Amino acid sequence: MTSRKCLKFAFLGCLAMFLSLSSGVKAQSSGAVMPACANINTVTMLHQYADGSGGTVEQAQSLVWSPDGKQIAVWLQRIDATIIVSDPTNWLQVWDVDGGKLAADLEFDQYTYPTDIVWSADSSKVAVSFSNKVRIWAGGSDWSPTLFEIDDFDRFEQVIWSADGSKLLTANVVSDKVIASPKGITRFANVIHRWDVTTGELLDESPAFDQAFLTTDGVQAIVVSHTDDGLSVRTAEDDHVLWSLPGVYLAGSSFTDHVQRVATIMVGNRNTDISVWDIPTNRKLLDLTGEYFPAVTFSPNGRFLQTRLNMVGEFPIWDVETGEQVNLPTIDGYPLQLATWSPDNACAISGASKKQGFQKPDMKAMFIWSTIDPEKARMLDESDMGFSSPVWSPDSQRLAVIYKTPVSQDHGSAYPSPPPQFSTALYIWTRGN
């Protein structure tokens, strides 16, 4: 099983890609790729969202595949284009990918964004956290109403299911507990809460941390936490400490049933020290020093580490096993940067942009490349519109992408201020034979 992916709006979220693709989709070939990635060549539009011509603009924000690869949960914002002052409403949609049908269209909150969207392991339920609430919807023919709703003064940052699906574990920022730093600065504490899914009852909670991140190794829920004593990795259900290291903070992590790794940071006056540790062996695998942004992402198998240089906006990728930098190519004037790895670790999607000229929008493109030979990358599409949230299916056979599409100028209504700049469409790229 692969490690749980960060959403772009989750705590310590992944480095987000905001690139562009055309609304007219056409696969292009600009170089050979390794066989594992060569057959992403079929694309279909699952849904075109409202473009304002009917009085509503719809913007899909992020996507989450169900573990069985049959459904996609979509965070959607709807904007009323008929009034000048309009706040978007937030919706959770569930799409049957194979059937091409909308299975559920659920409004969960008008004013707050979700902090996490997580499927249960059996793909029968989906949990959404936002502000001080968590809602769970159970699937079925009618997608039954909210199973339970937690309403408290705490803020929910993350949600994760227990292995058997009976409990929900949440990372909360709590207002009634504070953490004092060595310099005397106080802030609200982070606490892991454990809830009974059936009753909604709060079962217990962890000690207070000043930093906490939930993940899973495919067998059990894991929390990576920080206190004055340093960083620790512990089981989320019973607080059993698996590993600890003093004097460092969390930059990123990779946990699967085969790999357990964390990237730690120490920040100096100008430079940031990043170290990658293998948890089972307590062995340091990589050391980096430079003006790095204090957050990184791993490939699912923990082999590759993506960093970000603060001042120049570059995103170097490192091979953790060899310590060498992975050099992505520049193709047709596009310098490839960010990577979204497939769960099988065979290939990755990267985006790039290039200038077109004065007062012209940048052209953007999406490329696919093999982790064995990144130099042989292939362009999937390019445009001056946009796409976001490329997400691989769990079996690595499909890629879901949000395409940015034009807003209708013949809407017959007064757009809110500022007006929406784009609508969206949901496309699925599939590996062929």
Buried (B, 14 or more C-beta within 10 A) or exposed (E): BBBBBBBBBBBBBBBEBBBBBBBEBEBEEBBEBBEBBBEBBEBEBBBBBBBBBEBBBBBBBBBBBBBBBBBBBBBBBBBBBBEEEBEBBBBBBBBBBEEEEEBBEBEBBEEEBBBBBBBBBEBBBBBBBBBBBBBBBBBEEEBEEBBBEBEBEBBBBBBBBBBEEEBBBBBBBBEEBEBEEEEEEEEBBBBBBBBEBEEBEEEEBBEBBBBBBBBBBBEBBBBBBBBEEBBBBBBBBEBEEBBBBEEBBBBBBBBBEBBBBBBBBBEEEEEBBBBBBBBEEEEEBBEBEBEBBBBBBBBBBBBBBBBBBEEEEEBBBBBBEEEEEBEBBEBBEBEBBBBBBBBBBBBBBBBBBBEEEEEEBBBBBBBBBBBBEBEBBBBBBBBBBBBBBBBBBBEBBBBBBBBBBEBBEEBEBEBBEEBBEBBBBBBBBBBEE
